[in-house]
Amino acid sequence: MREKNAEYDLTRIYQFDSMVQKHYVDCILAAKLLCWKLPSPILDIGTGAGLPGIPLKIVCPETAFILAEGRHRRIKFLREVVDALDLEGVEIYEGKIYASFSGPVNGVITRALETIPKTLSRVKHCLAPGGKAIFMKGPRCDEEVTQASRDFEGAYKVVQDLRYTIPHSTYHRRLIVFKKL
């Protein structure tokens, strides 16, 4: 990612240690917090440089991933990475995910994409009943959680809200999991 960043416009983080902590370690922590069990197949919406999908695929190889990305340069990068790492069970979806996306998937994951209510609305047709919508967020997302719980009462329910700090850093994060009812 660091080598191809300028060519593919992958991240605004250039310093190697920050890249490792804020991207790779943070993604892998999500799997650890979920006891290394992710729903499969899981749709990574707005994956960009393959985050969180590619690090999660490496640590949870039995999970099938759909990496959704609308920007062509990043799609090319994703193909290169999937080929270079010889990752099986990874589909690259070229385009944005709209409410018309039919799926079906048992999980959805996003990282710094949009508000929780927008994503829940976007995935209402493709996320299977009992499926999980996993949100990797910053520490101040209480309003989003409250709004989503209110707006989607009876359709989704918060089943996990985990606060954590990336090890050896001061970066506070939250992992919020909604279950589709």
C-alpha angles and dihedrals in degrees: 000000000000092000094049098036098104094044096048103027093235107156143356090224110094105162109097099223092048091047091053094046101039097040115023102026092043092052094048091048088061090061092046092050089051090051091251090291117121127173113257130250093028124185116219103203116207092002093173105177090009096280123180095356103065098046088044091050090053093053095036102037094167091064118095113223134200109198108202118198132156101195114091097213091054092047089056090051092049091053091050092050095046090049095044092050092040090228116183123200094035120124121188112215111202108214145033121298112243130180086265092064103117103199117145103218134160094214144024127196131188134179120199093332110124140315120310094243091053092051094045089052091047095053101039093109100041102041110088120230107274089025121135131235108204120198124194103202144162119260097266105066100112093118092053092050092047093047093047092048090051098041095046100036108153092018102062134016131196107243100169135023110175124180117201144160122227104247118260091013143079093238110127119199142172132217112203121186124194121190120212110234 
